[in-house]
Amino acid sequence: MSPRSAIIVFCLLLSSALLTGFGSYQLTAHNVQLDLNQALQEALAQQQGKQIVATDTIRDFRNCISISELKDQACLSFNMTDDEHVDVSWSVKRNVATIFALSNQKYSLGLTAVAVLWALFSARYFRKREALMLAQHFVTIGNLRFDPEQRRFLSGTKEVKFTPMQLQLMEMFFAEDNHSLNQSDICQALWPKKDDANESLYTLIRRLKAVIHESTDLDIEAERGRGYRLIKMKN
């Protein structure tokens, strides 16, 4: 699964939820309009031959409403025209909120929940995949990781700074399966033109140990008569 496909699925689920919710809202709004129009017609029919009185008309109007939740929310407005004719119209308190509450949003909420769960699943999946890729990409000893592509060492999220020669020696340690190096191999790699580089190696090791002690849980152990080994310090 690619990030793009995960996003597409999430967008499809979310858009389906929105369209389903909007469709339910529109259907409910249509049913509310039909019900209130019919209730108003019946209330006015009951007022035929009588003088329209606001309280009586409102009472009859609400009694004719079939959607019980609208009885307390529906209102009537009375307007006198120029020819002294009374126009009566209805309205609904908190119109949008009332219609939304009456609409069936069960499927919309279900799809929204699925979209949220999909987003959480996808985020967790890609975090695990990224961690696995990093684990395969980096070489790790203790809490120190080596990125061979960028030639840098990381302790946690912080980069450990080495001098060029220290960096080369650390790369040599990480390249070996047992992280052990022969003294003569180190000298040949770092000081190929120097006949006796033992003193230079001793100084390099001493300074390198100070750097890794400060930033990592590693140590460089001397192997008598052989060379040096990079190890994790014991607690």
FENMOVEN-V852675 format. One record per backbone hydrogen bond with DSSP energy under -1.0 kcal/mol. NH is the residue of the N-H (numbers start at 1). CO is the residue of the C=O. If there is no record, write none. Layout:
# FENMOVEN-V852675
nh->{NH:NH}
co->{CO:CO}
This chain:
# FENMOVEN-V852675
nh->{6:7:8:9:10:11:12:13:14:15:16:17:18:19:20:21:22:23:24:25:26:27:28:29:30:31:32:33:34:35:36:37:38:39:40:41:42:43:44:45:46:48:50:57:58:59:60:61:62:63:64:68:70:71:74:75:77:79:81:84:87:89:91:93:98:99:100:101:102:103:105:109:110:111:112:113:114:115:116:117:118:119:120:121:122:123:124:125:126:127:128:129:130:131:132:133:134:135:136:137:138:139:141:144:145:146:147:151:152:154:155:158:160:167:168:169:170:171:172:173:174:175:181:183:186:187:188:189:190:191:194:201:202:203:204:205:206:207:208:209:210:211:212:213:214:215:216:219:221:223:226:227:228:229:230:231:233}
co->{2:3:4:5:6:7:8:9:10:11:12:13:14:15:16:17:18:19:20:21:22:23:24:25:26:27:28:29:30:31:32:33:34:35:36:37:38:39:40:41:42:45:47:53:54:55:56:57:58:59:60:66:67:68:70:91:89:87:85:81:79:77:75:73:94:95:96:97:98:99:103:105:106:107:108:109:110:111:112:113:114:115:116:117:118:119:120:121:122:123:124:125:126:127:128:129:130:131:132:133:134:146:144:141:154:139:152:147:147:145:158:155:153:163:164:165:166:167:168:169:170:171:228:226:182:183:184:185:186:187:191:197:198:199:200:201:202:203:204:205:206:207:208:209:210:211:212:231:229:227:223:223:181:221:179:219:217}
